[in-house]
Amino acid sequence: MSDKNLGGRDFDLRIAKYIAQKYDNLLSRSGNESVSNNRKFMTVLLNNAKRIKEQLTLNTSTTVNITSLDGRENLTLSLTRDTFDEITKEELNRVLTPLEKALKLANLTLNDISYVEALGGAFEVPAVHQVLKNRVGDKLIRNNYNFYESTALGAAFIAANYSAHFVMSKALEVPHGNSFDLIMKLRNVESKGQAYCEKEFKGIAENCTRKISFTAPLFKARSGIDISKSITLNHDGNFDILIYQRFPEDKENETHILTFKVRDIQESLYALRHDNITTKPKINLKFHLDKCGFVSLKVIIFVFNIILGRYFV
């Protein structure tokens, strides 16, 4: 029994967002866009976050040094274990979920079990170990197996499962990827001097801005990494693509993490106004989820239906 949507990367992301917020609050960055919206900057912060998490495993505090992240300002701050525990409170509250589910499924209580075997590097994080200790007591926690050797052997077994040169009697299904769903929503951008169209119609909107309402799941939690997805829609105006993250166990709450701006659609239609375009263009959006878990909009393809001529026999 495990929480497939919780891992060390979730703690790294919390630290990275905390540092990004501190960086945004620098006086020299007043009025600038948040660094959390910049993929390159967040990759740097995530790499630092992993190192900071490991340092806090051995020390009660550590110093964070971010040098010229955006070419303007340096950031130096002290991060303590108490602060780490506070900003990762949501993740820490989920540590016991697998244990509680296992007990409920087996119809047992803590009095019925001999010990709890803690596996994985996460249990070297003091806060994680303390959460488990508070629930089951120090005497029930066992470390009979090496944290990292057990993980490495499990990873080797999974790799063998995917290898064409290693035959297994039963395949294993191992989910991997982000611990949250990624949702795509489209938002209207009103053209200058044009109000929204009062009603829907089939032709091209030349004197008004057509409203758009479109929501679609992009990448589900643990659906994989280094994967792509295409979404097709019909529209003849400018719009924004808003990306939200949503945890599977909390579908009521969504967090906006990224915005892509799609522009010049109406300008393109105007440039082609003499080519007998009579229908809304088909827009193909191709997204990619890379190995770091970041989503990007790789390609936008516009397909126009142009009437070249009419012939009668």
N, C-alpha and C positions, 0 to 999 in steps of 0.2 A: 504494500500500500504506500502510495507517495502522492505528493502534490506536484503534478507534471507541469504546472504553470508557475512554479516558484524555484528560483535558482540564484546562484551567485551574481548573475548579470542583473537581476532585479535590484540587488543592493548597490551594485556599481552605478546603475542608472539613477538611483536616489541621490547618491553622493554627487554625481555629475550635475544633476539638476540643482542641487544645493549650491555648488560652486558657481554654476552659471548665474544663479540669482544674485550671489554676492558680487560677481563680476559686473552684472547689469547695474548694480546699485552704486558703482563708482561714479563720482561726480563728473569725470571726463566723458562718461558714456551716457549722460543724461539726454534723453530724447532719441537715442539710437535704438535700432531693433535688437531684441533679445538675442544673445549668442546661442540660446537654446534652439533657435530657428535655423541655425546654420549647421549643415551636416558636417562640414570640415571641422568646425570648432568643437562640436559635440563629440566627434571621434577622438580628438585630443583629450577632452575632459574625461571621457570614458576610460581611456588608457591610464590616465592619472588616478582615476577613481579606484581602479583595481589595485594599484600600488598602495594607495592610501588605506584601503580596506585591510590589506595584508599587514601594513605597519601597525594599525590599531589592534591587530590580533596579539602583538607582542608588547605594545606600549599603550599607555592610557591616553596619550595625545600625540599628535604629529603636526608638522608644519606643511602647509600647502603652498607651493610656489608655482604660479602660472605666469610665464614670461611672454609678454606681448602677444596675447592670443589673437587680437585683431589689429596688431601693429600700432596700438596707441598707448596701452596701459598695462602695467604688471600688477599682479594680485598676490599678496602674501597674507595668509591667515592661519590661525591655529584651529585644528579640528580635534575634539576630544571624543572619547568613547561615549560619554553621556549624550553629546550632540548626535553622534552616529546612531545611538539607540533611539533617539527622539525622531530623527528624520526617516528611520526605517521601521517605525512602530507598526505600520500596516503589514509589512512583510513578516515581522517577528510574531505578530498575532496569528499568522497562518502556519507557523512552524509546527504547531501541535495538531493541525487538522488531520494529517495522515494517521497519527496515533489514535485520535478520537474515533475516526472512521473505522479503523481496524478493530478497536474494542467493541464498537457497536455492531459491526458485521459479525464478529465472533460471539456476540452476546456475553462478553466478559467484562470484568472490572480490573483495576490495577492490582487488586488483592489476589487475582487468579493467575498472574504472570510471574515468572521468575526474574526476568530482567529485560531491559531494553537495550538492543545493540545499536550503537550510534555509528553510522557509516557516512563517508563523504567529507570533503574538506570543510563543508559549512559548519560542522560541529567544532571546528577549531576557532570559529568566531565566538568570543566570550559571551556575547548577548544571546546567541542561539543556544549555546550550552546552558546558560542560566535559565532560559525559558523552559527547557526540558527538565532541568533540575528542580525548578519550582513546581512542576506538575507531578513528577514521578518520584522525586527524592533522589539524593545523591547515591544511595546504596543500590538502586535499581539500574543505574546507568553503567553499561559495560562497554569496554573498548577491546574486545578480544581479537579484532582484525585490524590490520594496518589501514588507515583512512585511504591512502593514495594507491596502495597495491590493489585493494579491493575495487576501487574505481577503475584502475588501469586494466585489470583483468576483465571487468564488465565491458569496458570500451572495446577491448580486443575481441571479446565474444560477439559484440554487436557488429564490429567491422567484418568479422568472418561471416556473419549472417548476410552481409551485402556482397560478399565476394563470390564471383562466378567459379572460383577454383576451390571453394570450400563447401562441401555438401552437408546440409543439416536436415534432420528428419522433419523439423517444424520451423518455419520462419518466425522471426520475432518482429513485432511492430513497435518501433521506438520513435515516439514523437519528438521533434526538436524544432527550434525556432523561438520567436518571441513568446512571452507568457501572456500576451494580450491580443485581442482581435484588433485589426485595423479596418476602420470604416471610412468610406468615401462619401462626401456630400458636396453637391454643387450649389453655388450661391450666385445670384444675379449680379451683374454689374451694369448699372443704368448708363446708357450712352448719353453723351453731353447733348443737352437740348431736346432730348426725347423722353417722354413719359412712358410708363409701362403700357403695353397693349391691354385694352379693356377686355378683349375676348380672344379665344384661340381661333386660328384660321390656317389653311394649308399652305398658302404662298409665303414668299419672303417678306419679313417684317422690315419695311423700308422707312416708315415714319414713326415707329414706336419700338420700344424694347420688349421683346417677348420674355415672359416670366418662365423660369425653369425650376422644377422641383424634382430632384433626383438623389436618391440615397442607395448605396450598394455596398455589400461586404467586399472588402478588398483581399485581405489575407487573414485567415483564422488563426487563433493561437495554436502554436506548435504544429503548424502546417508545413514547416520546412524552411530552408534557407536557400539563397541563390536561386530563386524561382521568379517567374514572370506571370503577369495576368493582363489580359486586354479587356477593355470595356468599351462598348460602342453605344452612341446615342445620336440623336438628331437635334441640332440647334443652330440658330442663325445669329447669335449674339455673343458678346464677351461674357466670361464667367470666371469664377474662382473655384478651385478644387480644394476643399477642406478635408484634411486627414485627421481622424480622431482615433484614440486608443480606448479600448473598453475591455475590462477584465471579464472573463466568462462567468465568474461567480458574482459579478456585480453589474448586470446588464442595464441598470437604471442610470448609471453614471458614466459619462464620457468625457475625455480630456482632449482638447484640441492641441495637436502637436506640430502641424505643418500646413502650409498653404501654397498651392501652385496657382499662378495667375495666367489665364489664357486670354490673349488679346488679339486685336486686329482681324477678327472674323468679319465684322460688318464692313471694315475697310476693304477686305478681300472681295467680298460680295459686290461692293460698289465698283471695284476695278473690273469686275467681270460682268457688269450690268448689261453689256451688249451681246453676251453669249447665251441669251435665252435661258438663264437659270430660273427654274420655276418652283423648285422644292428646297427645303432646308438641307444643308450639307450633312453628310454622315461624318461623324467625328469618332475616330478610333484612338483611344488612350491606352498606351502600353506602360504598365508599371513594373518595377523590378524591386524585389526584396533581396538585398545583398547578404553576404556572409556575416556582416556585423549587425544585421537586423534593421538596417536603415532602408526606407522606401524612397524610391526616386521615380520621377516621370521621365521615361527614356525617349518616347516617341509620341508625337501627335500627328495623325494623318487626317486630312480633310478630303472628302470625296464629294465632288460636285457633279450633278447630273446636268449636262449641257446638251441642248437640242441643236444638232448641227444643220439640220434641214428637213424639209418635208417634201415627199415626192408622191404624186398621184398618177395612177395608171388609168 
